[in-house]
Amino acid sequence: MALIFIRTAIIFITLFIVMRLMGKRQIGEMQPYELVITLIISELACIPMADPTIPLLYGIVAILTVYLLHQIVCVLDLKIRGAKTILSGEPSVVLNKNGIDDTQLKKNNLNVSDLIESLRVEGYFSLDAVEYALYEAEGTFSALPKKEYAELQTSLPVIIVDEGKFIKHNVALTKQDNDYYLEVLRGQGCDELKNILVLTVDGDGKAYLQERGKSYKTFRLDWTEKLW
């Protein structure tokens, strides 16, 4: 038991020193390569701690080797133009003045629902209330609202059409049916449901519509009462 205690203490001290040397970003918002290195180090630390038959030096040398590789990657990241994009990726603007950028969403393995969820977390419920939105290389989300954004989100929007498909429970929530919204889409010049990237409707009847490859538009539905 004493041997396990001593080995664990030595590995802990080694890891503590290495993580401190890696810098503050290593324990904050990590780049992809930093996450990989952190996961590898954690695995390397567990092996000699759990198995006394493995020489402790093997684990320490492996951890220090990973640290050395981390430093080399950091130098490449800082000193070589273009290396940062290759190693860490680059920010993706997924919402701009024209609306949702479907191409950027797909490049990041995201969909419209993911974007709307990220916006809600930031306190923005209407797609047209935001000027720009982007995902940083490490995955954090940022949004720049319009000056009048509070006036543009007076009621909670729900998704009626998500990438060419009706969301049945949301359609029912608005006390309408698919045929009603198909007629609305035809009235806006949209004949193919599959071409609709997103259609949202709020309780006041304000609709946000965007077709694939086109700019968004907003309009009012002819409702006689506020739904929620």
Summary of the structure (lengths in Angstrom):
residues: 228
radius of gyration: 25.4
end to end distance: 64.1
largest distance: 78.3
contacts: 622
relative contact order: 0.09
helix: 51%
strand: 18%
